[in-house]
Amino acid sequence: MTEITKQTLSDLVENIKKKKVSSTEVTKAFIERSKKSKKLNTYITENFNAALDKAKKFDEKPNLDLKLPGIPIAVKDLFCTKNVRTTAGSKILNNFIPTYESTVTKNIWNEGGILLGKLNCDEFAMGSSNETSFFGNVQNPISQNLVPGGSSGGSASALAAQLTPVTIGTDTGGSIRQPASFTGTVGLKPTYGSCSRYGIVAFASSLDQAGPMSQNVKDCALLYEVISSYDKKDSTSIDFKRNNYSQKLTKDIKGKKIGVPKEYRVDNMPKEIDELWQKGIKCIKNCGAEIIEISLPHTSYALPTYYIVAPAEASSNLARYDGVKYGFRAEGKNLIEMYEKTRSEGFGEEVQRRIMIGTYVLSSGYYDAYYLKAQKVRKLIKNDFDEAYKKVDAILTPSTPSSAFKIGEKNNDPVSMYLNDIFTVPVNLAGLPGISIPAGHDSQGYPLGLQIIGKSFDEQNIINIAYSMEEKIEFKNNIKDWWIG
């Protein structure tokens, strides 16, 4: 049998069910590899001993009807895990141990999953490179001194380095799809309301959505099947009929109409990204689908709209971190000074920047000029997609405007960093599902991804298109274990 950590989730599930390997053996293999991979800085909190105990208990009384029988999984440190530290990558939550479990992680444990640990992320999910984390930046296993993308950078890096068979991230403006593209992995941002937000540390409540990250599309479908559920504890959760997505996988997409938006051909787009897009278009045609040029006229307004709406919601959500009830507290002579010191010392630079922007656009005299106007433009962006879907079944775009960049390269230029989300942000503003699949490499051998955007609750369709394309593209991630020993 091939080395355990190299197996896909589907293979591991099958091998455990056929008793070719035990949960303990699988868990040990991932723990040992994780211990050798400290240089990547993927973990904030390890849960290795507890994971081994759970694996042994599972092997004593195995329930092989579960979808993730005894499968060890590390998750982004934005999901609250009962009795296990949850920091959101921030100093202000450095000592926070939740007394409750997020619905998404609970769904995983209910299907037999075992928590390996909590993965590094940009502070409060604010970032595109995993450099804003209080616990230091994460390394991309593709090459040394390369960012893994963000904010789910620790998740993407751990997945690509085979420290976890699958993982989950959160996507507010591209935080699953962009790191998936940078690391040569698969990342799905589901329809808004498909996965419960209960127990996820909030960044921007009308945009945040949890989603699966995996080595391949089949594993992505299986994990999405597990985590998607209606939840009364989340007022934004939507009750709709969910599929057995992995059971309904098909490579037959003949006759599907796939849209290519002309507005995504942005100025100064690297030649490699355009060539990748053309390769994707050719691949779609080879799969038997039809390509139709479409227009999404308000695309150019998506990024400025996002950087008004998201900081505004963040400023409101992060008001609760005041040093009173939980988390980090700085000493002050009086209550006001304690608030000020706690927030200035507890939050990093990028979080403070976004709180300031958000507070400004919500302030008296500016609310109508900025926030209200941004919400109107957001509706126009959603209308563009609705119009397009009268003609097409899905939309194909690049996932990112470039491949992974060097650590520190964009730290002094926030706007350049924000432009990383140019292809992903419209999907969040419209609440639609989008999946990024690895589709090629640039001249340096770094992965590049393609994004398939679907109609609301049409995850099965975009997963099937991705599955069909994956077979034709035959992407291989050429990772050498440069960080071990």
Stockholm file with secondary structure:
# STOCKHOLM 1.0

chainA/1-485         MTEITKQTLSDLVENIKKKKVSSTEVTKAFIERSKKSKKLNTYITENFNAALDKAKKFDEKPNLDLKLPGIPIAVKDLFCTKNVRTTAGSKILNNFIPTYESTVTKNIWNEGGILLGKLNCDEFAMGSSNETSFFGNVQNPISQNLVPGGSSGGSASALAAQLTPVTIGTDTGGSIRQPASFTGTVGLKPTYGSCSRYGIVAFASSLDQAGPMSQNVKDCALLYEVISSYDKKDSTSIDFKRNNYSQKLTKDIKGKKIGVPKEYRVDNMPKEIDELWQKGIKCIKNCGAEIIEISLPHTSYALPTYYIVAPAEASSNLARYDGVKYGFRAEGKNLIEMYEKTRSEGFGEEVQRRIMIGTYVLSSGYYDAYYLKAQKVRKLIKNDFDEAYKKVDAILTPSTPSSAFKIGEKNNDPVSMYLNDIFTVPVNLAGLPGISIPAGHDSQGYPLGLQIIGKSFDEQNIINIAYSMEEKIEFKNNIKDWWIG
#=GR chainA/1-485 SS CCCGGGSCHHHHHHHHHTTSSCHHHHHHHHHHHHHTTGGGCCEEEECHHHHHHHHHHHHHSCCTTSSSTTCEEEEETTBCBTTBCCCTTCGGGTTCCCSSCCHHHHHHHHTTCEEEEEECCSGGGCCSSSCSCTTCCCCCTTSTTBCCCSSSHHHHHHHHTTSSSSEEEEESSSTTHHHHHHHTCEEEECCTTSSCCTTBCCSCTTTCEEEEEESSHHHHHHHHHHHCCCCTTCTTCCCCCCCCTTTTCCSCCTTCEEEEEGGGSCTTCCHHHHHHHHHHHHHHHHTTCEEEEECCTTGGGHHHHHHHHHHHHHHHHGGGCSSSSSSCCCCCSSHHHHHHHHHHHHSCHHHHHHHHHHHHHHSTTTIIIIIIHHHHHHHHHHHHHHHHTTTCSEEEEESCSSSCCBTTTTTTCHHHHHGGGTTTHHHHHHTCCEEEEEEEECTTSCEEEEEEEECTTCHHHHHHHHHHHHHHHCCCCCCCCTTCC
#=GC SS_cons         CCCGGGSCHHHHHHHHHTTSSCHHHHHHHHHHHHHTTGGGCCEEEECHHHHHHHHHHHHHSCCTTSSSTTCEEEEETTBCBTTBCCCTTCGGGTTCCCSSCCHHHHHHHHTTCEEEEEECCSGGGCCSSSCSCTTCCCCCTTSTTBCCCSSSHHHHHHHHTTSSSSEEEEESSSTTHHHHHHHTCEEEECCTTSSCCTTBCCSCTTTCEEEEEESSHHHHHHHHHHHCCCCTTCTTCCCCCCCCTTTTCCSCCTTCEEEEEGGGSCTTCCHHHHHHHHHHHHHHHHTTCEEEEECCTTGGGHHHHHHHHHHHHHHHHGGGCSSSSSSCCCCCSSHHHHHHHHHHHHSCHHHHHHHHHHHHHHSTTTIIIIIIHHHHHHHHHHHHHHHHTTTCSEEEEESCSSSCCBTTTTTTCHHHHHGGGTTTHHHHHHTCCEEEEEEEECTTSCEEEEEEEECTTCHHHHHHHHHHHHHHHCCCCCCCCTTCC
//
